[in-house]
Amino acid sequence: MIAKAKDFLTEVKAELGKVTWPTRKETISTTWVVVAIVVIISIYLGACDVILAKLMRLILG
């Protein structure tokens, strides 16, 4: 059991060595893209919510 766990961790370390990690600049730029998209979608969904709520109030009186 312990030998299998040790083999697994050795393989994990070897695989992590093969990973191409992004640079700091790439990480920061993609983070800003994600934040911008989240903000845009949040504004859109918020606007849809307000419009649908007003529409429901109008229909239901």
N, CA, C and O atoms as a GROMACS GRO file, in nm:
protein
  244
    1MET      N    1   0.082  -0.119   0.000
    1MET     CA    2   0.000   0.000   0.000
    1MET      C    3   0.087   0.126   0.000
    1MET      O    4   0.064   0.217  -0.080
    2ILE      N    5   0.185   0.130   0.090
    2ILE     CA    6   0.275   0.246   0.097
    2ILE      C    7   0.360   0.255  -0.028
    2ILE      O    8   0.389   0.364  -0.077
    3ALA      N    9   0.401   0.139  -0.081
    3ALA     CA   10   0.482   0.138  -0.204
    3ALA      C   11   0.403   0.195  -0.321
    3ALA      O   12   0.457   0.270  -0.403
    4LYS      N   13   0.274   0.160  -0.328
    4LYS     CA   14   0.190   0.212  -0.436
    4LYS      C   15   0.174   0.363  -0.424
    4LYS      O   16   0.178   0.434  -0.525
    5ALA      N   17   0.157   0.412  -0.303
    5ALA     CA   18   0.143   0.555  -0.281
    5ALA      C   19   0.273   0.627  -0.319
    5ALA      O   20   0.269   0.734  -0.380
    6LYS      N   21   0.386   0.568  -0.285
    6LYS     CA   22   0.515   0.629  -0.319
    6LYS      C   23   0.533   0.632  -0.470
    6LYS      O   24   0.579   0.732  -0.525
    7ASP      N   25   0.498   0.522  -0.539
    7ASP     CA   26   0.506   0.518  -0.685
    7ASP      C   27   0.415   0.624  -0.748
    7ASP      O   28   0.453   0.692  -0.844
    8PHE      N   29   0.296   0.636  -0.692
    8PHE     CA   30   0.201   0.735  -0.744
    8PHE      C   31   0.258   0.876  -0.732
    8PHE      O   32   0.255   0.954  -0.828
    9LEU      N   33   0.311   0.909  -0.615
    9LEU     CA   34   0.366   1.042  -0.594
    9LEU      C   35   0.488   1.068  -0.682
    9LEU      O   36   0.510   1.181  -0.726
   10THR      N   37   0.567   0.966  -0.707
   10THR     CA   38   0.682   0.980  -0.798
   10THR      C   39   0.633   1.010  -0.939
   10THR      O   40   0.690   1.095  -1.007
   11GLU      N   41   0.528   0.940  -0.982
   11GLU     CA   42   0.473   0.964  -1.115
   11GLU      C   43   0.410   1.103  -1.125
   11GLU      O   44   0.422   1.170  -1.228
   12VAL      N   45   0.344   1.146  -1.019
   12VAL     CA   46   0.285   1.280  -1.018
   12VAL      C   47   0.394   1.385  -1.033
   12VAL      O   48   0.379   1.479  -1.112
   13LYS      N   49   0.503   1.370  -0.960
   13LYS     CA   50   0.614   1.465  -0.968
   13LYS      C   51   0.671   1.468  -1.110
   13LYS      O   52   0.703   1.575  -1.162
   14ALA      N   53   0.684   1.352  -1.173
   14ALA     CA   54   0.736   1.345  -1.310
   14ALA      C   55   0.641   1.415  -1.408
   14ALA      O   56   0.686   1.488  -1.496
   15GLU      N   57   0.512   1.394  -1.391
   15GLU     CA   58   0.414   1.457  -1.480
   15GLU      C   59   0.410   1.608  -1.462
   15GLU      O   60   0.399   1.682  -1.559
   16LEU      N   61   0.420   1.653  -1.337
   16LEU     CA   62   0.421   1.798  -1.312
   16LEU      C   63   0.544   1.864  -1.373
   16LEU      O   64   0.541   1.982  -1.408
   17GLY      N   65   0.650   1.789  -1.386
   17GLY     CA   66   0.770   1.842  -1.451
   17GLY      C   67   0.750   1.865  -1.600
   17GLY      O   68   0.822   1.945  -1.660
   18LYS      N   69   0.655   1.795  -1.660
   18LYS     CA   70   0.627   1.808  -1.803
   18LYS      C   71   0.531   1.924  -1.834
   18LYS      O   72   0.516   1.962  -1.950
   19VAL      N   73   0.468   1.978  -1.732
   19VAL     CA   74   0.368   2.083  -1.752
   19VAL      C   75   0.435   2.212  -1.797
   19VAL      O   76   0.540   2.250  -1.743
   20THR      N   77   0.375   2.278  -1.894
   20THR     CA   78   0.421   2.410  -1.936
   20THR      C   79   0.344   2.512  -1.855
   20THR      O   80   0.227   2.539  -1.884
   21TRP      N   81   0.409   2.570  -1.755
   21TRP     CA   82   0.342   2.664  -1.668
   21TRP      C   83   0.340   2.802  -1.733
   21TRP      O   84   0.438   2.842  -1.796
   22PRO      N   85   0.228   2.876  -1.718
   22PRO     CA   86   0.222   3.011  -1.776
   22PRO      C   87   0.315   3.107  -1.702
   22PRO      O   88   0.346   3.089  -1.584
   23THR      N   89   0.357   3.209  -1.775
   23THR     CA   90   0.440   3.310  -1.711
   23THR      C   91   0.352   3.399  -1.623
   23THR      O   92   0.230   3.393  -1.630
   24ARG      N   93   0.416   3.480  -1.541
   24ARG     CA   94   0.341   3.572  -1.454
   24ARG      C   95   0.258   3.667  -1.539
   24ARG      O   96   0.143   3.696  -1.506
   25LYS      N   97   0.316   3.716  -1.648
   25LYS     CA   98   0.245   3.810  -1.736
   25LYS      C   99   0.122   3.744  -1.798
   25LYS      O  100   0.015   3.805  -1.803
   26GLU      N  101   0.136   3.621  -1.844
   26GLU     CA  102   0.022   3.548  -1.902
   26GLU      C  103  -0.088   3.525  -1.799
   26GLU      O  104  -0.206   3.539  -1.828
   27THR      N  105  -0.047   3.489  -1.678
   27THR     CA  106  -0.145   3.463  -1.572
   27THR      C  107  -0.223   3.589  -1.538
   27THR      O  108  -0.345   3.585  -1.522
   28ILE      N  109  -0.153   3.702  -1.526
   28ILE     CA  110  -0.219   3.828  -1.493
   28ILE      C  111  -0.314   3.870  -1.605
   28ILE      O  112  -0.427   3.912  -1.579
   29SER      N  113  -0.270   3.859  -1.730
   29SER     CA  114  -0.354   3.903  -1.841
   29SER      C  115  -0.479   3.814  -1.856
   29SER      O  116  -0.588   3.866  -1.882
   30THR      N  117  -0.464   3.684  -1.840
   30THR     CA  118  -0.582   3.598  -1.851
   30THR      C  119  -0.675   3.616  -1.732
   30THR      O  120  -0.797   3.602  -1.746
   31THR      N  121  -0.619   3.648  -1.615
   31THR     CA  122  -0.704   3.676  -1.499
   31THR      C  123  -0.789   3.799  -1.525
   31THR      O  124  -0.908   3.800  -1.492
   32TRP      N  125  -0.731   3.903  -1.583
   32TRP     CA  126  -0.809   4.024  -1.613
   32TRP      C  127  -0.917   3.997  -1.716
   32TRP      O  128  -1.026   4.054  -1.708
   33VAL      N  129  -0.889   3.910  -1.812
   33VAL     CA  130  -0.992   3.874  -1.911
   33VAL      C  131  -1.108   3.803  -1.841
   33VAL      O  132  -1.224   3.832  -1.870
   34VAL      N  133  -1.078   3.712  -1.751
   34VAL     CA  134  -1.182   3.641  -1.678
   34VAL      C  135  -1.264   3.737  -1.593
   34VAL      O  136  -1.387   3.729  -1.590
   35VAL      N  137  -1.196   3.828  -1.523
   35VAL     CA  138  -1.267   3.926  -1.439
   35VAL      C  139  -1.358   4.013  -1.525
   35VAL      O  140  -1.472   4.040  -1.487
   36ALA      N  141  -1.309   4.058  -1.639
   36ALA     CA  142  -1.390   4.143  -1.728
   36ALA      C  143  -1.513   4.068  -1.777
   36ALA      O  144  -1.623   4.123  -1.779
   37ILE      N  145  -1.496   3.943  -1.818
   37ILE     CA  146  -1.610   3.864  -1.867
   37ILE      C  147  -1.711   3.842  -1.756
   37ILE      O  148  -1.832   3.849  -1.780
   38VAL      N  149  -1.664   3.814  -1.635
   38VAL     CA  150  -1.755   3.794  -1.522
   38VAL      C  151  -1.835   3.922  -1.495
   38VAL      O  152  -1.955   3.916  -1.470
   39VAL      N  153  -1.768   4.037  -1.499
   39VAL     CA  154  -1.839   4.164  -1.476
   39VAL      C  155  -1.942   4.188  -1.584
   39VAL      O  156  -2.055   4.226  -1.553
   40ILE      N  157  -1.906   4.166  -1.709
   40ILE     CA  158  -2.000   4.188  -1.821
   40ILE      C  159  -2.121   4.096  -1.807
   40ILE      O  160  -2.234   4.142  -1.821
   41ILE      N  161  -2.098   3.970  -1.781
   41ILE     CA  162  -2.210   3.875  -1.768
   41ILE      C  163  -2.295   3.908  -1.646
   41ILE      O  164  -2.417   3.894  -1.651
   42SER      N  165  -2.232   3.953  -1.538
   42SER     CA  166  -2.308   3.991  -1.418
   42SER      C  167  -2.399   4.109  -1.447
   42SER      O  168  -2.515   4.110  -1.404
   43ILE      N  169  -2.348   4.209  -1.518
   43ILE     CA  170  -2.430   4.324  -1.555
   43ILE      C  171  -2.547   4.281  -1.644
   43ILE      O  172  -2.660   4.325  -1.624
   44TYR      N  173  -2.518   4.196  -1.741
   44TYR     CA  174  -2.622   4.147  -1.832
   44TYR      C  175  -2.731   4.071  -1.755
   44TYR      O  176  -2.850   4.098  -1.772
   45LEU      N  177  -2.689   3.978  -1.670
   45LEU     CA  178  -2.787   3.899  -1.594
   45LEU      C  179  -2.865   3.986  -1.495
   45LEU      O  180  -2.984   3.965  -1.474
   46GLY      N  181  -2.798   4.085  -1.436
   46GLY     CA  182  -2.866   4.177  -1.346
   46GLY      C  183  -2.972   4.257  -1.420
   46GLY      O  184  -3.082   4.276  -1.370
   47ALA      N  185  -2.938   4.304  -1.539
   47ALA     CA  186  -3.034   4.380  -1.620
   47ALA      C  187  -3.152   4.292  -1.660
   47ALA      O  188  -3.267   4.336  -1.655
   48CYS      N  189  -3.124   4.168  -1.699
   48CYS     CA  190  -3.233   4.075  -1.734
   48CYS      C  191  -3.324   4.052  -1.613
   48CYS      O  192  -3.446   4.047  -1.628
   49ASP      N  193  -3.266   4.039  -1.496
   49ASP     CA  194  -3.343   4.016  -1.374
   49ASP      C  195  -3.434   4.135  -1.345
   49ASP      O  196  -3.552   4.118  -1.313
   50VAL      N  197  -3.380   4.256  -1.356
   50VAL     CA  198  -3.460   4.376  -1.330
   50VAL      C  199  -3.574   4.388  -1.431
   50VAL      O  200  -3.688   4.416  -1.394
   51ILE      N  201  -3.544   4.366  -1.557
   51ILE     CA  202  -3.646   4.376  -1.663
   51ILE      C  203  -3.755   4.271  -1.642
   51ILE      O  204  -3.873   4.303  -1.650
   52LEU      N  205  -3.715   4.147  -1.616
   52LEU     CA  206  -3.815   4.041  -1.597
   52LEU      C  207  -3.897   4.064  -1.470
   52LEU      O  208  -4.016   4.034  -1.468
   53ALA      N  209  -3.835   4.117  -1.365
   53ALA     CA  210  -3.909   4.145  -1.242
   53ALA      C  211  -4.014   4.254  -1.267
   53ALA      O  212  -4.128   4.242  -1.221
   54LYS      N  213  -3.977   4.359  -1.341
   54LYS     CA  214  -4.073   4.465  -1.372
   54LYS      C  215  -4.184   4.412  -1.462
   54LYS      O  216  -4.300   4.450  -1.445
   55LEU      N  217  -4.150   4.326  -1.556
   55LEU     CA  218  -4.248   4.268  -1.645
   55LEU      C  219  -4.346   4.182  -1.567
   55LEU      O  220  -4.467   4.188  -1.590
   56MET      N  221  -4.296   4.103  -1.474
   56MET     CA  222  -4.384   4.019  -1.392
   56MET      C  223  -4.477   4.104  -1.304
   56MET      O  224  -4.594   4.070  -1.286
   57ARG      N  225  -4.424   4.214  -1.248
   57ARG     CA  226  -4.507   4.302  -1.167
   57ARG      C  227  -4.616   4.365  -1.253
   57ARG      O  228  -4.729   4.384  -1.207
   58LEU      N  229  -4.582   4.398  -1.376
   58LEU     CA  230  -4.678   4.459  -1.467
   58LEU      C  231  -4.788   4.358  -1.504
   58LEU      O  232  -4.906   4.393  -1.506
   59ILE      N  233  -4.749   4.234  -1.531
   59ILE     CA  234  -4.845   4.131  -1.570
   59ILE      C  235  -4.933   4.091  -1.451
   59ILE      O  236  -5.054   4.080  -1.465
   60LEU      N  237  -4.871   4.069  -1.336
   60LEU     CA  238  -4.945   4.021  -1.221
   60LEU      C  239  -5.014   4.131  -1.142
   60LEU      O  240  -5.095   4.105  -1.054
   61GLY      N  241  -4.979   4.252  -1.174
   61GLY     CA  242  -5.044   4.367  -1.111
   61GLY      C  243  -4.988   4.393  -0.977
   61GLY      O  244  -5.032   4.486  -0.909
   0.00000   0.00000   0.00000
